[in-house]
Amino acid sequence: MHLAALLFASALSVGTLALDNGVMRTPPMGWLAWERFRCDINCENDPKNCISENLFIDMADRLAEDGWRELGYVYVNIDDCWSSMERDAKGRLQADPKRFPGGIHKLARYMHDRGLKLGIYGDMGTHTCGGYPGTTLDKIQIDAQTFADWEVDMFKFDGCYSNATEQEKGYPLMSKALNATGRPIGYSCSWPAYQGGLPPKVNYTLLGQICNLWRNYGDIQDSWDSVLNIVDWFFENQDVLIPAAGPGRWNDPDMLVVGDFGLSMDQSRSQMALWAIMAAPLFMSNDLRTISSGARTILQNKMAISINQDPMGIQGRRIVKEKTGIEVFWRPLLKNASALVFFSRRNDMPYRYQTNLGKLNYTFGSYKIFDVFTDKTMTLKDTTDFVVSVNPTGVVMWYVSAPAKRNLRQKFRQTILQNKHWTVETDKGSLRKNK
Ligand code: GLA
């Protein structure tokens, strides 16, 4: 680290320090195999859908050719079940030779040639969660070096078959080992998920210093129940989680399941909107070869992505929880802008929710509103009541511009309102002397 950077870093509070590998200043985006393709290694019966180099090549081609890469979806991440059951003669992990005949290095090259990145998976216990060889403490250095030699760009370190003491040693050790290779490798730690996700067991200050992202909670499944369960946990614990996040260090509520089988279009918009509010990594786990145009439109929504990718990297929060089942989420964005999400937990019919920006803590002013999923725009004063119609399990998402500077009439009105001798006709801005 340069001296200036060091001074700057030490001037910040400890909670704002991030892993010093320079990567993932905004939440990483891409594709991850696990939720959709699991540990399907049955290539004889299902060559198109098994965990093999063909699957990752197919997904890379889709990312590069169908407009995903340009939007920021650049990681192609291998999860469990990629390796051979045996290490090689030199003690290194090796890919299953039948399913990955070209090997991982060649796959990484394939990604890099297309402006994409490759992620890989390991586990700091005796075995991965799927029963493949693990990276016990004594293997950390050699495995980190192997991944760097293969020119891998991201590494997810799972925690099955390890205990708390081993994790406490292993996660920081892997961080050092990856840094020592000299290759910037985004580091995803599952550590907090194995320790209940909350202090005092989980030290988010430390995590921010050693990992770029971390799984805090259980695995996502292809269902609305699962998405809702994750959303609830993350927002119930928002006061602990929000300060942990920032450029280079992200809470990871797990993959996007938009484009799979379990979510309706409204629920898909909800997942996209809430993941954007949470500054969550956007790893899709779906089949990009067959994805519906509806799901693609949601995942490729530029405004939702730019909210997710806001350079300030401040994780948003739930600000309203109504008895009616309506909840409002807010995230501050660059240049005094913000995002709002109105979410309905209801199951009956679209709910007409009435409020105003003032009630949502917005200060005096006039705001330009951009509706993320309908592209409609409007202008709202902080005091103007509005109604949003929110579908069951759905959202309305807004990008809210910085408040416009008060115009002369407003300034004039404010001054004069304080004067006992004058009355203001507010809507016309004209004055009348008091009798
Ligand atoms: C754990 C992780 C998942 C996935 C599987 C693979 O359950 O949390 O994300 O990596 O292991 O076996």
Boltz pocket constraint, residues with backbone or C-beta under 6 A from the ligand:
constraints:
  - pocket:
      binder: B
      contacts: [[A, 34], [A, 79], [A, 80], [A, 128], [A, 129], [A, 130], [A, 158], [A, 190], [A, 218], [A, 219]]
      max_distance: 6.0
